[in-house]
Amino acid sequence: MPRPNVLLICTDQQRFSALGAYGNDEIETPNLDRLAAQGVLFENCYVQNPVCGPSRASLMTGRYVHSHGLWANGVGLPDAERLFSKDLADAGYDCGLVGKFHLSACFGGRLEKRQDDGFRVYRWAHDPYPGSSENEYHRWLHTVRPDLIGAEVDYDSLPTEVHYSRWIGDQTIEFLTRSRQRDKPFLFIANFFDPHHGFDAPEEYLKRYRDKSLSRPVTVEDELTGKPPIQTEASHASYAGKARGYTSYSADELQEVKAAYYAMVTLVDDEVGRILDALDRDGLAENTLVVFTSDHGEMLGDHQLMLKGPMMYEQAVRVPLLLRWPGELPAGTRCRELVQWIDIAATILTATGAPSEGRGQGQDLLPLATGRASGRGWALSEYRNSGQPYDPPVHLTMLRRHQWKLVVQHGAPATAGDRTGELYDLDADPDELRNLWDDPAHRSVRTELQEFLLDVLVATEDRTQPREAAW
């Protein structure tokens, strides 16, 4: 049997619940729902960091944040780190990418430093905005619609035919149908920017949600009084004071934000449908592993918070993960095991048979998807002042184990901030409304989880450097 092609589709800031297949009856995602019905849906996939850069580095290296070293947005991935795309290229795959990558700083007009990534086709465009680095999307838009270039343009609501998400779809289809090297299997990564804020979309998508009565944010009165104080600060001003916080939004504005967020997801869904149709037309679907996921979530007002940052709620760190591989993965399957973003690279390397350097820390998901194995039973996410920086720095470590979620906000000597944290029983409190961190009745559970977390951190250290002798 020929080696499978791999199509990895990744959105930006799409929380797990923003998809019909995950039980959301408010949102329209027929194409992604179809993909889920034809493959395996992982119900509990956790990213290694709740912001873009560190999370994407974990995806591409298959390694935890404390191992690969890209600990915050604006930090570059060390040159010694190896990307799984390079492994596939060295194994004879034709590799391409379109859209965002974010493995290095790219703010203020600087071009993102490129790794030894193995991509023959590299159509990089960090985001659609004019203040971003000049990129492939900007050059294309300047060619086809120069009248839409400028600081006064709302790039989020551009007409669908010239929207960034449509451009991602078009470029992906162009690779699949025209520019791929047909004598080789391929890896193509389509990185959408939606549904990242700003919260807007083309009018034809907005109007599908504008007049709907959508669910209100998940919270209770005075919820944050029982949570770490950094959340109250973020509730008043997101991004360490660089963006609007939850408290500045009216109830109607929050509904408008959710409508726009859903509209962006539906726009992406339509593009995914076009891409899947292209696979079918070109006879590629039967031998292509399709992976759909997102780099982290979005709070959308839940827990009185917006965007992302120093928070480890399900809405921030749990993301969709769909795998379709006809004949190899059972259609219509749901997997409840705890899995992590680092597992995606390991899964792709196993599926393609590509050799790697062995530094990856993920687990192959194929045995889980087919019911031949069980998972590790825990997930780890690390925030190291990773978003807009706080002073003093905010460092969080999250451990999900069975029904429990532990979030440690570290104190001295890691930072001058106070040590505090969160503890949730997700069976009894799936919405994470009751923080049990200081509850005497749960002190033994908290202690056990903190001790287990220490063992996890030791287990996930990088000890791949070979030992050459006894001394």
ZATOR-976983 format. One record per residue (C-alpha): residue number from 0; residue in three letters; y, x, z. Coordinates in nm, 2 decimals. Layout:
   num   residuo        y        x        z
   NUM       ALA        Y        X        Z
...
//
This chain:
   num   residuo        y        x        z
     0       MET     0.00     0.00     0.00
     1       PRO     0.34     0.14    -0.09
     2       ARG     0.58     0.24     0.19
     3       PRO     0.80    -0.05     0.29
     4       ASN     1.17    -0.07     0.22
     5       VAL     1.40    -0.13     0.52
     6       LEU     1.71    -0.35     0.52
     7       LEU     1.90    -0.33     0.85
     8       ILE     2.18    -0.59     0.88
     9       CYS     2.40    -0.54     1.18
    10       THR     2.70    -0.75     1.30
    11       ASP     2.97    -0.65     1.54
    12       GLN     3.02    -0.83     1.87
    13       GLN     2.77    -1.11     1.82
    14       ARG     2.61    -1.23     2.14
    15       PHE     2.26    -1.35     2.14
    16       SER     2.35    -1.72     2.18
    17       ALA     2.57    -1.72     1.86
    18       LEU     2.27    -1.82     1.64
    19       GLY     2.09    -2.15     1.59
    20       ALA     1.75    -1.99     1.63
    21       TYR     1.84    -1.89     1.98
    22       GLY     1.90    -2.26     2.08
    23       ASN     2.27    -2.30     1.99
    24       ASP     2.31    -2.65     1.83
    25       GLU     2.68    -2.60     1.78
    26       ILE     2.67    -2.32     1.53
    27       GLU     2.56    -2.33     1.16
    28       THR     2.33    -2.04     1.08
    29       PRO     2.07    -2.17     0.84
    30       ASN     2.00    -1.84     0.67
    31       LEU     1.95    -1.64     0.99
    32       ASP     1.74    -1.93     1.12
    33       ARG     1.53    -1.91     0.81
    34       LEU     1.49    -1.53     0.86
    35       ALA     1.38    -1.60     1.22
    36       ALA     1.13    -1.87     1.10
    37       GLN     0.98    -1.61     0.86
    38       GLY     0.95    -1.34     1.11
    39       VAL     0.97    -1.25     1.48
    40       LEU     1.26    -1.34     1.71
    41       PHE     1.30    -1.12     2.02
    42       GLU     1.45    -1.33     2.30
    43       ASN     1.55    -1.05     2.53
    44       CYS     1.70    -0.75     2.34
    45       TYR     1.95    -0.54     2.53
    46       VAL     2.19    -0.29     2.39
    47       GLN     2.24     0.05     2.57
    48       ASN     2.62     0.00     2.61
    49       PRO     2.85    -0.31     2.59
    50       VAL     3.10    -0.14     2.35
    51       CYS     3.06    -0.02     1.99
    52       GLY     3.04     0.36     1.96
    53       PRO     2.79     0.44     2.24
    54       SER     2.57     0.15     2.14
    55       ARG     2.57     0.24     1.77
    56       ALA     2.48     0.60     1.86
    57       SER     2.18     0.47     2.06
    58       LEU     2.07     0.27     1.75
    59       MET     2.09     0.56     1.51
    60       THR     1.94     0.82     1.74
    61       GLY     1.70     0.60     1.93
    62       ARG     1.83     0.76     2.25
    63       TYR     2.00     0.64     2.57
    64       VAL     2.37     0.70     2.62
    65       HIS     2.31     0.97     2.88
    66       SER     2.09     1.15     2.63
    67       HIS     2.29     1.14     2.31
    68       GLY     2.63     1.21     2.47
    69       LEU     2.85     0.96     2.28
    70       TRP     2.95     0.80     2.61
    71       ALA     3.27     0.62     2.50
    72       ASN     3.46     0.49     2.19
    73       GLY     3.65     0.78     2.05
    74       VAL     3.39     1.04     2.15
    75       GLY     3.20     1.21     1.87
    76       LEU     2.82     1.22     1.85
    77       PRO     2.71     1.59     1.90
    78       ASP     2.61     1.77     1.59
    79       ALA     2.26     1.84     1.74
    80       GLU     2.17     1.47     1.75
    81       ARG     1.95     1.35     1.47
    82       LEU     1.98     1.01     1.30
    83       PHE     1.67     0.82     1.20
    84       SER     1.83     0.77     0.85
    85       LYS     1.80     1.15     0.81
    86       ASP     1.43     1.13     0.90
    87       LEU     1.38     0.87     0.63
    88       ALA     1.58     1.06     0.37
    89       ASP     1.37     1.37     0.44
    90       ALA     1.06     1.16     0.40
    91       GLY     1.17     1.05     0.05
    92       TYR     1.37     0.74     0.11
    93       ASP     1.68     0.65    -0.08
    94       CYS     1.93     0.58     0.19
    95       GLY     2.26     0.39     0.18
    96       LEU     2.52     0.24     0.41
    97       VAL     2.81     0.00     0.38
    98       GLY     3.07    -0.09     0.64
    99       LYS     3.13     0.03     0.99
   100       PHE     2.94     0.32     1.14
   101       HIS     3.15     0.44     1.45
   102       LEU     2.97     0.76     1.55
   103       SER     3.30     0.94     1.59
   104       ALA     3.67     0.88     1.65
   105       CYS     3.84     0.70     1.37
   106       PHE     4.16     0.57     1.53
   107       GLY     4.52     0.63     1.41
   108       GLY     4.43     0.69     1.05
   109       ARG     4.17     0.97     1.10
   110       LEU     3.85     0.96     0.90
   111       GLU     3.53     0.93     1.09
   112       LYS     3.35     1.26     1.10
   113       ARG     3.03     1.23     0.91
   114       GLN     2.70     1.34     1.05
   115       ASP     2.41     1.49     0.85
   116       ASP     2.30     1.13     0.80
   117       GLY     2.09     1.14     0.49
   118       PHE     2.28     0.86     0.31
   119       ARG     2.31     0.91    -0.07
   120       VAL     2.53     0.60    -0.08
   121       TYR     2.80     0.59     0.18
   122       ARG     3.06     0.32     0.15
   123       TRP     3.23     0.36     0.48
   124       ALA     3.49     0.11     0.60
   125       HIS     3.54     0.10     0.98
   126       ASP     3.73    -0.23     0.97
   127       PRO     3.95    -0.44     0.73
   128       TYR     4.28    -0.38     0.90
   129       PRO     4.57    -0.18     0.75
   130       GLY     4.62     0.02     1.07
   131       SER     4.27     0.15     1.04
   132       SER     4.17     0.46     0.84
   133       GLU     4.19     0.42     0.47
   134       ASN     3.84     0.33     0.35
   135       GLU     3.63     0.19     0.07
   136       TYR     3.72    -0.17     0.14
   137       HIS     4.09    -0.09     0.13
   138       ARG     4.05     0.09    -0.20
   139       TRP     3.86    -0.20    -0.35
   140       LEU     4.10    -0.46    -0.23
   141       HIS     4.40    -0.26    -0.36
   142       THR     4.23    -0.26    -0.70
   143       VAL     4.14    -0.63    -0.72
   144       ARG     4.42    -0.79    -0.51
   145       PRO     4.71    -0.54    -0.45
   146       ASP     4.92    -0.84    -0.34
   147       LEU     4.71    -0.87    -0.03
   148       ILE     4.78    -0.53     0.10
   149       GLY     5.03    -0.49     0.38
   150       ALA     5.10    -0.51     0.75
   151       GLU     5.20    -0.88     0.73
   152       VAL     4.86    -0.98     0.58
   153       ASP     4.61    -1.16     0.81
   154       TYR     4.30    -0.98     0.69
   155       ASP     4.07    -1.20     0.90
   156       SER     4.17    -1.51     0.71
   157       LEU     4.17    -1.37     0.36
   158       PRO     4.01    -1.59     0.09
   159       THR     3.63    -1.57     0.11
   160       GLU     3.60    -1.40    -0.23
   161       VAL     3.80    -1.09    -0.11
   162       HIS     3.71    -1.11     0.26
   163       TYR     3.56    -0.80     0.42
   164       SER     3.23    -0.99     0.50
   165       ARG     3.20    -1.09     0.13
   166       TRP     3.26    -0.73     0.03
   167       ILE     2.98    -0.62     0.26
   168       GLY     2.75    -0.88     0.10
   169       ASP     2.85    -0.78    -0.25
   170       GLN     2.80    -0.41    -0.19
   171       THR     2.46    -0.47    -0.04
   172       ILE     2.35    -0.68    -0.33
   173       GLU     2.48    -0.42    -0.57
   174       PHE     2.27    -0.15    -0.41
   175       LEU     1.96    -0.37    -0.41
   176       THR     1.99    -0.48    -0.77
   177       ARG     2.16    -0.19    -0.94
   178       SER     2.23     0.14    -0.78
   179       ARG     1.91     0.21    -0.57
   180       GLN     1.68     0.47    -0.70
   181       ARG     1.38     0.26    -0.82
   182       ASP     1.13     0.53    -0.79
   183       LYS     1.17     0.55    -0.41
   184       PRO     1.15     0.32    -0.12
   185       PHE     1.49     0.25     0.03
   186       LEU     1.68     0.22     0.36
   187       PHE     2.00     0.03     0.34
   188       ILE     2.22    -0.05     0.64
   189       ALA     2.47    -0.34     0.60
   190       ASN     2.72    -0.32     0.89
   191       PHE     2.94    -0.63     0.91
   192       PHE     3.26    -0.63     1.12
   193       ASP     3.25    -1.00     1.20
   194       PRO     3.24    -1.17     1.44
   195       HIS     3.46    -0.90     1.61
   196       HIS     3.80    -1.02     1.71
   197       GLY     4.07    -1.09     1.58
   198       PHE     3.96    -1.45     1.60
   199       ASP     4.02    -1.59     1.25
   200       ALA     3.83    -1.66     0.94
   201       PRO     3.88    -1.80     0.59
   202       GLU     4.00    -2.16     0.59
   203       GLU     3.68    -2.30     0.44
   204       TYR     3.49    -2.18     0.74
   205       LEU     3.74    -2.26     1.00
   206       LYS     3.76    -2.63     0.90
   207       ARG     3.39    -2.66     0.97
   208       TYR     3.45    -2.61     1.34
   209       ARG     3.82    -2.69     1.40
   210       ASP     3.76    -3.06     1.49
   211       LYS     3.43    -3.01     1.67
   212       SER     3.41    -3.06     2.05
   213       LEU     3.26    -2.73     2.15
   214       SER     3.11    -2.63     2.48
   215       ARG     3.35    -2.50     2.74
   216       PRO     3.33    -2.15     2.90
   217       VAL     3.05    -2.10     3.15
   218       THR     3.20    -2.05     3.49
   219       VAL     3.28    -2.21     3.82
   220       GLU     3.60    -2.23     4.02
   221       ASP     3.68    -1.90     4.21
   222       GLU     3.37    -1.74     4.05
   223       LEU     3.53    -1.39     4.04
   224       THR     3.60    -1.38     4.41
   225       GLY     3.24    -1.30     4.46
   226       LYS     3.23    -1.04     4.18
   227       PRO     3.35    -0.68     4.16
   228       PRO     3.74    -0.67     4.15
   229       ILE     3.74    -0.50     3.81
   230       GLN     3.64    -0.83     3.66
   231       THR     3.94    -1.01     3.81
   232       GLU     4.16    -0.74     3.66
   233       ALA     3.99    -0.78     3.32
   234       SER     4.03    -1.16     3.35
   235       HIS     4.41    -1.12     3.36
   236       ALA     4.43    -0.85     3.09
   237       SER     4.14    -0.73     2.87
   238       TYR     4.09    -0.38     2.75
   239       ALA     4.25    -0.22     3.05
   240       GLY     4.57    -0.41     2.98
   241       LYS     4.57    -0.36     2.60
   242       ALA     4.47    -0.72     2.51
   243       ARG     4.51    -1.07     2.63
   244       GLY     4.30    -1.18     2.92
   245       TYR     4.12    -1.51     2.99
   246       THR     4.40    -1.63     3.22
   247       SER     4.66    -1.62     2.94
   248       TYR     4.46    -1.87     2.73
   249       SER     4.50    -2.24     2.75
   250       ALA     4.19    -2.46     2.73
   251       ASP     4.28    -2.56     2.38
   252       GLU     4.32    -2.19     2.28
   253       LEU     3.98    -2.11     2.41
   254       GLN     3.84    -2.38     2.20
   255       GLU     4.02    -2.24     1.89
   256       VAL     3.88    -1.89     1.97
   257       LYS     3.53    -2.03     1.99
   258       ALA     3.57    -2.22     1.66
   259       ALA     3.70    -1.91     1.49
   260       TYR     3.41    -1.70     1.63
   261       TYR     3.15    -1.95     1.51
   262       ALA     3.33    -1.96     1.17
   263       MET     3.29    -1.58     1.14
   264       VAL     2.92    -1.60     1.22
   265       THR     2.87    -1.87     0.96
   266       LEU     3.05    -1.66     0.70
   267       VAL     2.81    -1.37     0.78
   268       ASP     2.52    -1.61     0.77
   269       ASP     2.62    -1.71     0.41
   270       GLU     2.63    -1.35     0.31
   271       VAL     2.29    -1.28     0.47
   272       GLY     2.16    -1.57     0.26
   273       ARG     2.30    -1.42    -0.06
   274       ILE     2.14    -1.08     0.04
   275       LEU     1.80    -1.24     0.11
   276       ASP     1.81    -1.43    -0.22
   277       ALA     1.88    -1.10    -0.40
   278       LEU     1.57    -0.95    -0.23
   279       ASP     1.37    -1.25    -0.36
   280       ARG     1.51    -1.23    -0.72
   281       ASP     1.43    -0.86    -0.75
   282       GLY     1.08    -0.89    -0.61
   283       LEU     1.16    -0.69    -0.30
   284       ALA     1.11    -0.93    -0.02
   285       GLU     0.73    -0.89     0.02
   286       ASN     0.76    -0.52     0.09
   287       THR     1.08    -0.50     0.28
   288       LEU     1.12    -0.49     0.66
   289       VAL     1.44    -0.68     0.73
   290       VAL     1.60    -0.63     1.07
   291       PHE     1.90    -0.84     1.19
   292       THR     2.09    -0.75     1.51
   293       SER     2.43    -0.68     1.66
   294       ASP     2.58    -0.39     1.85
   295       HIS     2.69    -0.59     2.16
   296       GLY     2.82    -0.93     2.26
   297       GLU     3.14    -1.12     2.33
   298       MET     3.24    -1.29     2.65
   299       LEU     3.43    -1.59     2.48
   300       GLY     3.57    -1.70     2.81
   301       ASP     3.24    -1.71     3.00
   302       HIS     3.28    -1.58     3.36
   303       GLN     3.66    -1.60     3.30
   304       LEU     3.64    -1.30     3.07
   305       MET     3.72    -1.22     2.70
   306       LEU     3.60    -0.96     2.46
   307       LYS     3.40    -0.68     2.62
   308       GLY     3.44    -0.39     2.86
   309       PRO     3.32    -0.31     3.21
   310       MET     3.08    -0.60     3.23
   311       MET     2.71    -0.64     3.19
   312       TYR     2.66    -1.02     3.16
   313       GLU     2.41    -1.15     2.92
   314       GLN     2.69    -1.25     2.68
   315       ALA     2.79    -0.88     2.67
   316       VAL     2.47    -0.68     2.65
   317       ARG     2.20    -0.92     2.51
   318       VAL     2.20    -0.95     2.13
   319       PRO     2.00    -1.12     1.86
   320       LEU     1.71    -0.92     1.71
   321       LEU     1.51    -1.06     1.42
   322       LEU     1.23    -0.87     1.23
   323       ARG     1.07    -1.00     0.91
   324       TRP     0.79    -0.81     0.73
   325       PRO     0.57    -1.04     0.52
   326       GLY     0.20    -0.98     0.57
   327       GLU     0.26    -0.74     0.86
   328       LEU     0.45    -0.95     1.12
   329       PRO     0.35    -1.31     1.21
   330       ALA     0.60    -1.57     1.09
   331       GLY     0.77    -1.80     1.34
   332       THR     0.69    -1.58     1.64
   333       ARG     0.90    -1.55     1.95
   334       CYS     0.87    -1.25     2.18
   335       ARG     0.99    -1.27     2.54
   336       GLU     0.93    -0.91     2.64
   337       LEU     1.24    -0.70     2.74
   338       VAL     1.32    -0.47     2.45
   339       GLN     1.61    -0.24     2.39
   340       TRP     1.83    -0.12     2.09
   341       ILE     1.67     0.22     2.10
   342       ASP     1.34     0.06     2.00
   343       ILE     1.47    -0.03     1.66
   344       ALA     1.47     0.33     1.53
   345       ALA     1.12     0.39     1.67
   346       THR     1.00     0.07     1.50
   347       ILE     1.15     0.17     1.16
   348       LEU     1.00     0.52     1.18
   349       THR     0.66     0.38     1.26
   350       ALA     0.67     0.12     0.98
   351       THR     0.77     0.37     0.72
   352       GLY     0.55     0.65     0.84
   353       ALA     0.84     0.89     0.84
   354       PRO     0.80     1.19     1.07
   355       SER     1.07     1.26     1.33
   356       GLU     1.16     1.54     1.56
   357       GLY     1.02     1.35     1.86
   358       ARG     1.35     1.32     2.06
   359       GLY     1.37     0.94     2.03
   360       GLN     1.32     0.75     2.35
   361       GLY     1.24     0.40     2.21
   362       GLN     0.91     0.22     2.17
   363       ASP     0.76     0.08     1.85
   364       LEU     0.81    -0.30     1.86
   365       LEU     0.54    -0.38     1.60
   366       PRO     0.25    -0.40     1.86
   367       LEU     0.47    -0.63     2.07
   368       ALA     0.55    -0.85     1.77
   369       THR     0.19    -0.89     1.69
   370       GLY     0.07    -0.94     2.05
   371       ARG    -0.13    -0.62     2.06
   372       ALA     0.07    -0.46     2.35
   373       SER     0.31    -0.55     2.63
   374       GLY     0.65    -0.40     2.69
   375       ARG     0.79    -0.16     2.95
   376       GLY     0.92    -0.45     3.16
   377       TRP     1.27    -0.32     3.21
   378       ALA     1.59    -0.25     3.02
   379       LEU     1.88     0.00     3.08
   380       SER     2.24    -0.02     2.98
   381       GLU     2.51     0.23     3.08
   382       TYR     2.89     0.19     3.07
   383       ARG     3.09     0.51     3.14
   384       ASN     3.45     0.41     3.11
   385       SER     3.33     0.35     2.76
   386       GLY     3.60     0.11     2.63
   387       GLN     3.97     0.13     2.68
   388       PRO     3.99     0.38     2.97
   389       TYR     4.06     0.26     3.33
   390       ASP     4.22     0.48     3.59
   391       PRO     4.02     0.55     3.81
   392       PRO     3.73     0.54     3.56
   393       VAL     3.48     0.25     3.58
   394       HIS     3.12     0.35     3.55
   395       LEU     2.84     0.08     3.55
   396       THR     2.47     0.10     3.52
   397       MET     2.26    -0.21     3.45
   398       LEU     1.89    -0.25     3.51
   399       ARG     1.71    -0.56     3.40
   400       ARG     1.36    -0.58     3.55
   401       HIS     1.15    -0.90     3.53
   402       GLN     1.38    -1.18     3.63
   403       TRP     1.62    -0.96     3.82
   404       LYS     1.94    -0.80     3.69
   405       LEU     2.11    -0.52     3.89
   406       VAL     2.45    -0.39     3.80
   407       VAL     2.58    -0.09     4.00
   408       GLN     2.95    -0.01     3.98
   409       HIS     2.95     0.36     4.09
   410       GLY     3.18     0.51     4.35
   411       ALA     3.24     0.86     4.47
   412       PRO     3.16     1.13     4.36
   413       ALA     3.13     0.96     4.01
   414       THR     3.48     0.81     4.04
   415       ALA     3.75     0.74     4.29
   416       GLY     3.68     0.37     4.26
   417       ASP     3.48     0.18     4.52
   418       ARG     3.11     0.14     4.49
   419       THR     3.01    -0.22     4.45
   420       GLY     2.78    -0.42     4.22
   421       GLU     2.60    -0.74     4.12
   422       LEU     2.26    -0.88     4.16
   423       TYR     2.13    -1.19     3.98
   424       ASP     1.80    -1.38     3.98
   425       LEU     1.79    -1.50     3.62
   426       ASP     1.51    -1.74     3.69
   427       ALA     1.71    -1.93     3.95
   428       ASP     2.06    -1.85     3.81
   429       PRO     2.04    -1.79     3.44
   430       ASP     2.42    -1.82     3.40
   431       GLU     2.48    -1.54     3.65
   432       LEU     2.72    -1.74     3.86
   433       ARG     2.59    -1.63     4.21
   434       ASN     2.62    -1.27     4.29
   435       LEU     2.35    -1.17     4.54
   436       TRP     2.47    -0.81     4.59
   437       ASP     2.59    -0.86     4.95
   438       ASP     2.34    -1.14     5.04
   439       PRO     2.14    -1.02     5.34
   440       ALA     1.84    -1.23     5.23
   441       HIS     1.82    -1.02     4.91
   442       ARG     1.89    -0.68     5.06
   443       SER     1.53    -0.57     5.02
   444       VAL     1.53    -0.67     4.65
   445       ARG     1.85    -0.48     4.59
   446       THR     1.71    -0.17     4.76
   447       GLU     1.39    -0.19     4.56
   448       LEU     1.58    -0.22     4.23
   449       GLN     1.82     0.06     4.31
   450       GLU     1.52     0.29     4.39
   451       PHE     1.35     0.18     4.07
   452       LEU     1.67     0.25     3.88
   453       LEU     1.66     0.61     4.01
   454       ASP     1.31     0.64     3.88
   455       VAL     1.42     0.50     3.54
   456       LEU     1.70     0.75     3.52
   457       VAL     1.46     1.04     3.58
   458       ALA     1.21     0.89     3.33
   459       THR     1.48     0.87     3.06
   460       GLU     1.62     1.23     3.10
   461       ASP     1.59     1.44     2.79
   462       ARG     1.31     1.68     2.84
   463       THR     1.22     1.75     2.48
   464       GLN     1.32     2.12     2.50
   465       PRO     0.97     2.29     2.49
   466       ARG     0.85     2.48     2.79
   467       GLU     0.74     2.82     2.65
   468       ALA     0.56     2.96     2.95
   469       ALA     0.51     2.92     3.32
   470       TRP     0.83     3.12     3.39
//
